Amino acid sequence: MKAEQLKISIRFFNDREVRAVWDDEHSKWWFSVLDIVGVLNEEADYTKVRNYWKYLKAKLKKENNQLVSATTQLKLTAADGKKYKTDMLDSEGIIELSRSFPGKKATKFLDWFLYSDTSIDGQSKKKAYAKSERRAKS
């Protein structure tokens, strides 16, 4: 993926930022794993979120879970204004990651992620539907 082709989108789940990058080459969104982990743990402290992801990633590797190998790294702008490589997952990976979290938090997040018009995928689906409607009327 070339840097100039990156399209970044930010949505909010319960006032928490969820960043995503559009991959033109593969026609899909990549989502920040740390943003999702922070949302699911209701944790704002970056260090705690990063440490939890390290722990979870090691646990998943030990269980031979394919989720970890599905991650890719892309540069995103951090709170300090600098760009850093961060683990990213596509939609399927985010769904699988969310399922490894217990309780209602993950269920509420998945409902938003999969079905809400305000999620990144929801916005994409809405735009695609609108385009197909315009084409059908032409």
C-alpha positions as CSV (number, residue, x, y, z in Angstrom):
1,M,0.0,0.0,0.0
2,K,1.4,3.3,-1.0
3,A,1.3,6.2,1.6
4,E,-0.4,8.6,-0.9
5,Q,-3.2,6.1,-1.4
6,L,-4.1,5.9,2.2
7,K,-7.6,7.1,3.1
8,I,-8.1,7.3,6.8
9,S,-11.5,7.3,8.5
10,I,-12.3,7.8,12.1
11,R,-15.6,6.8,13.8
12,F,-16.6,6.9,17.4
13,F,-18.0,4.1,19.6
14,N,-19.2,5.4,22.9
15,D,-17.0,8.5,22.4
16,R,-13.9,6.3,21.7
17,E,-12.0,6.8,18.5
18,V,-11.8,3.8,16.1
19,R,-9.4,4.6,13.3
20,A,-9.3,2.8,9.9
21,V,-7.3,2.9,6.7
22,W,-8.7,2.1,3.3
23,D,-6.7,-0.3,1.2
24,D,-7.4,0.4,-2.5
25,E,-5.4,-2.6,-3.7
26,H,-7.5,-5.1,-1.7
27,S,-10.7,-2.9,-1.5
28,K,-11.1,-3.2,2.2
29,W,-10.7,-1.3,5.5
30,W,-7.9,-2.1,8.0
31,F,-8.8,-1.2,11.6
32,S,-6.5,-0.2,14.5
33,V,-6.3,-3.2,16.9
34,L,-5.2,-0.9,19.7
35,D,-8.3,1.3,19.2
36,I,-10.6,-1.8,19.3
37,V,-8.8,-3.3,22.4
38,G,-9.2,0.1,24.2
39,V,-12.9,0.2,23.3
40,L,-13.5,-3.4,24.4
41,N,-11.6,-2.9,27.7
42,E,-13.0,0.5,28.3
43,E,-9.4,1.7,28.8
44,A,-8.1,5.1,27.8
45,D,-4.5,4.6,29.0
46,Y,-2.4,3.9,25.9
47,T,0.2,1.9,27.8
48,K,-2.3,-0.3,29.4
49,V,-4.1,-1.0,26.1
50,R,-0.7,-1.7,24.4
51,N,0.3,-4.1,27.2
52,Y,-3.0,-5.9,27.1
53,W,-2.7,-6.4,23.3
54,K,0.8,-7.8,23.8
55,Y,-0.6,-10.2,26.4
56,L,-3.5,-11.2,24.3
57,K,-1.4,-11.6,21.2
58,A,1.0,-13.9,23.0
59,K,-1.9,-16.0,24.4
60,L,-3.5,-16.3,20.9
61,K,-0.1,-17.3,19.4
62,K,0.3,-20.0,22.0
63,E,-3.2,-21.3,21.1
64,N,-2.2,-21.3,17.4
65,N,-5.0,-18.8,16.7
66,Q,-4.6,-17.4,13.1
67,L,-5.8,-14.0,14.2
68,V,-2.3,-12.8,15.0
69,S,-0.9,-13.8,11.6
70,A,-3.8,-11.9,10.0
71,T,-2.6,-8.6,11.4
72,T,-0.7,-6.1,9.2
73,Q,1.2,-3.0,10.3
74,L,0.4,0.4,8.9
75,K,1.4,3.9,10.1
76,L,-1.1,5.9,11.9
77,T,-0.8,9.3,13.6
78,A,-0.5,9.0,17.4
79,A,-1.5,11.5,20.1
80,D,2.0,13.1,19.9
81,G,1.4,13.9,16.2
82,K,4.0,11.4,15.0
83,K,3.3,8.4,12.8
84,Y,3.9,4.9,14.1
85,K,3.4,1.5,12.8
86,T,0.5,-0.2,14.5
87,D,-1.2,-3.6,14.2
88,M,-4.3,-3.5,12.0
89,L,-7.0,-6.1,11.2
90,D,-9.6,-6.2,8.5
91,S,-13.3,-6.6,9.3
92,E,-13.2,-10.3,9.7
93,G,-10.2,-10.0,12.1
94,I,-12.0,-7.4,14.2
95,I,-15.0,-9.6,14.5
96,E,-12.8,-12.5,15.6
97,L,-10.9,-10.3,18.0
98,S,-14.1,-9.0,19.5
99,R,-15.3,-12.5,20.2
100,S,-12.3,-13.2,22.3
101,F,-13.6,-10.5,24.8
102,P,-16.2,-11.6,27.3
103,G,-19.5,-10.0,28.2
104,K,-21.8,-7.4,26.9
105,K,-19.1,-4.9,25.9
106,A,-18.1,-7.0,22.9
107,T,-21.7,-7.7,21.9
108,K,-22.5,-4.0,21.9
109,F,-19.4,-3.2,20.0
110,L,-20.1,-5.9,17.4
111,D,-23.7,-4.7,16.9
112,W,-22.3,-1.2,16.2
113,F,-19.5,-2.5,14.0
114,L,-21.6,-4.8,12.0
115,Y,-25.0,-3.0,11.7
116,S,-24.7,0.7,12.5
117,D,-24.8,3.3,9.8
118,T,-22.2,5.3,11.8
119,S,-19.5,2.6,11.7
120,I,-17.0,2.7,8.9
121,D,-18.4,-0.4,7.2
122,G,-21.9,1.1,7.6
123,Q,-20.9,4.3,5.9
124,S,-19.3,2.4,3.1
125,K,-22.4,0.2,2.6
126,K,-24.6,3.3,2.6
127,K,-22.5,5.0,-0.1
128,A,-22.3,1.8,-2.2
129,Y,-26.1,1.5,-2.0
130,A,-26.6,5.1,-2.9
131,K,-24.3,4.7,-6.0
132,S,-26.1,1.6,-7.2
133,E,-29.5,3.4,-6.8
134,R,-28.2,6.3,-8.9
135,R,-27.0,3.9,-11.6
136,A,-30.3,2.0,-11.6
137,K,-32.2,5.3,-12.1
138,S,-29.9,6.3,-15.0
